[in-house]
């Protein structure tokens, strides 16, 4: 079982994002399998809902875009 956990953790990417509400820099774990997906996760500081959009560029780099719940972009 430990081997499976270690493989899973290697696949996750740690990213620093700025909360669109409070402006605090927070660390989040992003699963590359979420590429092309959009999901909501609460800010670790102010607890407001952040919308995450995850994509993978042509170079294989993960791109994470965050916005507040009222942002329509």
OpenMM code with the backbone's topology and positions (N, CA, C; nanometers):
from openmm import Vec3, app, unit

residues = "UNK UNK UNK UNK UNK UNK UNK UNK UNK UNK UNK UNK UNK UNK UNK UNK UNK UNK UNK UNK UNK UNK UNK UNK UNK UNK UNK UNK UNK UNK UNK UNK UNK UNK UNK UNK UNK UNK UNK UNK UNK UNK UNK UNK UNK UNK UNK UNK UNK UNK UNK UNK UNK UNK UNK UNK UNK UNK UNK UNK UNK UNK UNK UNK UNK UNK UNK UNK UNK UNK UNK UNK UNK".split()
positions = [
    Vec3(0.0810, -0.1208, 0.0000),
    Vec3(0.0000, 0.0000, 0.0000),
    Vec3(0.0850, 0.1268, 0.0000),
    Vec3(0.1955, 0.1268, 0.0684),
    Vec3(0.2789, 0.2463, 0.0743),
    Vec3(0.3271, 0.2871, -0.0647),
    Vec3(0.3591, 0.1881, -0.1483),
    Vec3(0.4066, 0.2197, -0.2819),
    Vec3(0.3008, 0.2947, -0.3620),
    Vec3(0.1756, 0.2558, -0.3505),
    Vec3(0.0672, 0.3230, -0.4206),
    Vec3(0.0552, 0.4671, -0.3730),
    Vec3(0.0643, 0.4917, -0.2427),
    Vec3(0.0558, 0.6273, -0.1882),
    Vec3(0.1692, 0.7133, -0.2404),
    Vec3(0.2899, 0.6579, -0.2474),
    Vec3(0.4040, 0.7342, -0.2942),
    Vec3(0.3891, 0.7705, -0.4414),
    Vec3(0.3378, 0.6797, -0.5219),
    Vec3(0.3170, 0.7075, -0.6640),
    Vec3(0.2141, 0.8190, -0.6793),
    Vec3(0.1038, 0.8119, -0.6038),
    Vec3(-0.0010, 0.9130, -0.6122),
    Vec3(0.0531, 1.0499, -0.5740),
    Vec3(0.1313, 1.0574, -0.4676),
    Vec3(0.1840, 1.1859, -0.4227),
    Vec3(0.2798, 1.2467, -0.5260),
    Vec3(0.3546, 1.1625, -0.5985),
    Vec3(0.4472, 1.2138, -0.6987),
    Vec3(0.3727, 1.2791, -0.8137),
    Vec3(0.2525, 1.2331, -0.8415),
    Vec3(0.1769, 1.2854, -0.9534),
    Vec3(0.1140, 1.4210, -0.9227),
    Vec3(0.0948, 1.4522, -0.7962),
    Vec3(0.0346, 1.5793, -0.7594),
    Vec3(0.1373, 1.6911, -0.7732),
    Vec3(0.0898, 1.8064, -0.8129),
    Vec3(0.1753, 1.9232, -0.8297),
    Vec3(0.1392, 2.0271, -0.7244),
    Vec3(0.2390, 2.0738, -0.6504),
    Vec3(0.2146, 2.1776, -0.5508),
    Vec3(0.2267, 2.3134, -0.6186),
    Vec3(0.1230, 2.3940, -0.6075),
    Vec3(0.1196, 2.5251, -0.6714),
    Vec3(0.0895, 2.6327, -0.5674),
    Vec3(0.1481, 2.7493, -0.5851),
    Vec3(0.1149, 2.8657, -0.5037),
    Vec3(0.0193, 2.9519, -0.5839),
    Vec3(-0.0938, 2.9844, -0.5239),
    Vec3(-0.1913, 3.0691, -0.5917),
    Vec3(-0.2255, 3.1856, -0.4998),
    Vec3(-0.2746, 3.2925, -0.5571),
    Vec3(-0.3212, 3.4067, -0.4792),
    Vec3(-0.4727, 3.4017, -0.4709),
    Vec3(-0.5260, 3.4083, -0.3498),
    Vec3(-0.6715, 3.4069, -0.3329),
    Vec3(-0.7310, 3.5315, -0.3979),
    Vec3(-0.8332, 3.5153, -0.4831),
    Vec3(-0.8940, 3.6308, -0.5486),
    Vec3(-0.9746, 3.7187, -0.4519),
    Vec3(-0.9967, 3.6723, -0.3298),
    Vec3(-1.0720, 3.7498, -0.2308),
    Vec3(-0.9791, 3.8244, -0.1356),
    Vec3(-0.8969, 3.7481, -0.0613),
    Vec3(-0.8151, 3.8094, 0.0436),
    Vec3(-0.6734, 3.8417, -0.0030),
    Vec3(-0.6316, 3.7878, -0.1186),
    Vec3(-0.4995, 3.8170, -0.1731),
    Vec3(-0.3866, 3.7352, -0.1129),
    Vec3(-0.4165, 3.6513, -0.0153),
    Vec3(-0.3121, 3.5693, 0.0468),
    Vec3(-0.2605, 3.4641, -0.0510),
    Vec3(-0.1314, 3.4367, -0.0427),
    Vec3(-0.0717, 3.3306, -0.1213),
    Vec3(-0.0911, 3.2000, -0.0453),
    Vec3(-0.1515, 3.1019, -0.1124),
    Vec3(-0.1750, 2.9730, -0.0478),
    Vec3(-0.1213, 2.8615, -0.1364),
    Vec3(-0.0826, 2.7511, -0.0728),
    Vec3(-0.0335, 2.6350, -0.1462),
    Vec3(-0.1468, 2.5344, -0.1624),
    Vec3(-0.1608, 2.4859, -0.2840),
    Vec3(-0.2625, 2.3853, -0.3130),
    Vec3(-0.1976, 2.2705, -0.3897),
    Vec3(-0.2550, 2.1527, -0.3773),
    Vec3(-0.2099, 2.0374, -0.4540),
    Vec3(-0.3029, 2.0195, -0.5733),
    Vec3(-0.2436, 2.0113, -0.6913),
    Vec3(-0.3207, 1.9981, -0.8143),
    Vec3(-0.2908, 1.8614, -0.8756),
    Vec3(-0.3951, 1.7903, -0.9112),
    Vec3(-0.3824, 1.6608, -0.9766),
    Vec3(-0.3816, 1.6837, -1.1273),
    Vec3(-0.2759, 1.6444, -1.1978),
    Vec3(-0.2722, 1.6636, -1.3435),
    Vec3(-0.3914, 1.6004, -1.4148),
    Vec3(-0.4528, 1.5003, -1.3531),
    Vec3(-0.5707, 1.4382, -1.4144),
    Vec3(-0.6913, 1.5313, -1.4131),
    Vec3(-0.6823, 1.6428, -1.3405),
    Vec3(-0.7896, 1.7422, -1.3388),
    Vec3(-0.7804, 1.8388, -1.4566),
    Vec3(-0.6804, 1.8213, -1.5433),
    Vec3(-0.6642, 1.9096, -1.6596),
    Vec3(-0.7925, 1.9093, -1.7418),
    Vec3(-0.8346, 2.0293, -1.7809),
    Vec3(-0.9584, 2.0439, -1.8572),
    Vec3(-1.0804, 2.0532, -1.7679),
    Vec3(-1.0586, 2.0485, -1.6386),
    Vec3(-1.1688, 2.0520, -1.5428),
    Vec3(-1.1735, 2.1869, -1.4710),
    Vec3(-1.2867, 2.2124, -1.4118),
    Vec3(-1.3061, 2.3293, -1.3274),
    Vec3(-1.3688, 2.2788, -1.1974),
    Vec3(-1.3187, 2.3263, -1.0845),
    Vec3(-1.3742, 2.2848, -0.9559),
    Vec3(-1.3606, 2.3976, -0.8554),
    Vec3(-1.4284, 2.3839, -0.7430),
    Vec3(-1.4282, 2.4866, -0.6383),
    Vec3(-1.3635, 2.4307, -0.5134),
    Vec3(-1.2761, 2.5124, -0.4551),
    Vec3(-1.2095, 2.4770, -0.3301),
    Vec3(-1.2066, 2.6031, -0.2438),
    Vec3(-1.2337, 2.5885, -0.1158),
    Vec3(-1.2349, 2.7047, -0.0268),
    Vec3(-1.0933, 2.7521, 0.0040),
    Vec3(-1.0766, 2.8846, 0.0153),
    Vec3(-0.9491, 2.9443, 0.0552),
    Vec3(-0.9151, 2.8968, 0.1961),
    Vec3(-0.7892, 2.8612, 0.2174),
    Vec3(-0.7426, 2.8147, 0.3473),
    Vec3(-0.7354, 2.9274, 0.4497),
    Vec3(-0.7396, 3.0525, 0.4032),
    Vec3(-0.7289, 3.1675, 0.4926),
    Vec3(-0.8657, 3.2298, 0.5212),
    Vec3(-0.9389, 3.2688, 0.4162),
    Vec3(-1.0650, 3.3412, 0.4362),
    Vec3(-1.1895, 3.2534, 0.4165),
    Vec3(-1.1691, 3.1285, 0.3742),
    Vec3(-1.2776, 3.0293, 0.3578),
    Vec3(-1.3780, 3.0608, 0.2469),
    Vec3(-1.3473, 3.1544, 0.1587),
    Vec3(-1.4391, 3.1843, 0.0484),
    Vec3(-1.4119, 3.0889, -0.0672),
    Vec3(-1.5129, 3.0615, -0.1514),
    Vec3(-1.4984, 2.9618, -0.2591),
    Vec3(-1.4186, 3.0148, -0.3785),
    Vec3(-1.3115, 2.9445, -0.4110),
    Vec3(-1.2267, 2.9803, -0.5246),
    Vec3(-1.2554, 2.8811, -0.6366),
    Vec3(-1.2784, 2.9326, -0.7578),
    Vec3(-1.2971, 2.8470, -0.8745),
    Vec3(-1.1610, 2.8236, -0.9392),
    Vec3(-1.1240, 2.6968, -0.9527),
    Vec3(-0.9978, 2.6569, -1.0139),
    Vec3(-1.0239, 2.6038, -1.1536),
    Vec3(-0.9441, 2.6479, -1.2504),
    Vec3(-0.9457, 2.5926, -1.3853),
    Vec3(-0.8054, 2.5392, -1.4115),
    Vec3(-0.7952, 2.4107, -1.4424),
    Vec3(-0.6657, 2.3460, -1.4604),
    Vec3(-0.6506, 2.3050, -1.6062),
    Vec3(-0.5342, 2.3349, -1.6632),
    Vec3(-0.5056, 2.2922, -1.8000),
    Vec3(-0.3580, 2.2549, -1.8104),
    Vec3(-0.3252, 2.1839, -1.9175),
    Vec3(-0.1872, 2.1457, -1.9445),
    Vec3(-0.1480, 2.2082, -2.0772),
    Vec3(-0.0364, 2.2803, -2.0775),
    Vec3(0.0115, 2.3450, -2.1988),
    Vec3(0.0787, 2.2466, -2.2926),
    Vec3(0.1141, 2.2930, -2.4103),
    Vec3(0.1816, 2.2093, -2.5100),
    Vec3(0.3139, 2.1556, -2.4571),
    Vec3(0.3756, 2.2294, -2.3644),
    Vec3(0.5038, 2.1877, -2.3079),
    Vec3(0.4869, 2.0911, -2.1905),
    Vec3(0.3621, 2.0576, -2.1570),
    Vec3(0.3353, 1.9654, -2.0479),
    Vec3(0.3238, 2.0307, -1.9121),
    Vec3(0.3408, 2.1622, -1.9074),
    Vec3(0.3318, 2.2362, -1.7816),
    Vec3(0.1851, 2.2547, -1.7415),
    Vec3(0.1583, 2.2367, -1.6126),
    Vec3(0.0240, 2.2623, -1.5607),
    Vec3(0.0006, 2.4113, -1.5487),
    Vec3(-0.1174, 2.4558, -1.5860),
    Vec3(-0.1579, 2.5945, -1.5682),
    Vec3(-0.2822, 2.5948, -1.4814),
    Vec3(-0.2787, 2.6769, -1.3768),
    Vec3(-0.3917, 2.6872, -1.2852),
    Vec3(-0.4392, 2.8323, -1.2851),
    Vec3(-0.5653, 2.8525, -1.3172),
    Vec3(-0.6255, 2.9859, -1.3162),
    Vec3(-0.7304, 2.9853, -1.2054),
    Vec3(-0.7241, 3.0865, -1.1191),
    Vec3(-0.8212, 3.0963, -1.0096),
    Vec3(-0.9023, 3.2239, -1.0258),
    Vec3(-1.0284, 3.2165, -0.9841),
    Vec3(-1.1141, 3.3347, -0.9894),
    Vec3(-1.2196, 3.3246, -0.8796),
    Vec3(-1.2804, 3.4373, -0.8487),
    Vec3(-1.3864, 3.4353, -0.7472),
    Vec3(-1.5163, 3.3888, -0.8113),
    Vec3(-1.6148, 3.3601, -0.7282),
    Vec3(-1.7404, 3.3030, -0.7796),
    Vec3(-1.8200, 3.3982, -0.8672),
    Vec3(-1.7906, 3.5271, -0.8629),
    Vec3(-1.8636, 3.6256, -0.9431),
    Vec3(-1.7919, 3.6616, -1.0726),
    Vec3(-1.6711, 3.6108, -1.0922),
    Vec3(-1.5919, 3.6405, -1.2110),
    Vec3(-1.6451, 3.5568, -1.3262),
    Vec3(-1.6813, 3.6192, -1.4354),
    Vec3(-1.7413, 3.5468, -1.5483),
    Vec3(-1.6402, 3.5116, -1.6571),
    Vec3(-1.5136, 3.5469, -1.6403),
    Vec3(-1.4131, 3.5168, -1.7443),
    Vec3(-1.3802, 3.3714, -1.7526),
] * unit.nanometer
topology = app.Topology()
chain = topology.addChain("A")
for resn in residues:
    res = topology.addResidue(resn, chain)
    for name in ("N", "CA", "C"):
        topology.addAtom(name, app.Element.getBySymbol(name[0]), res)
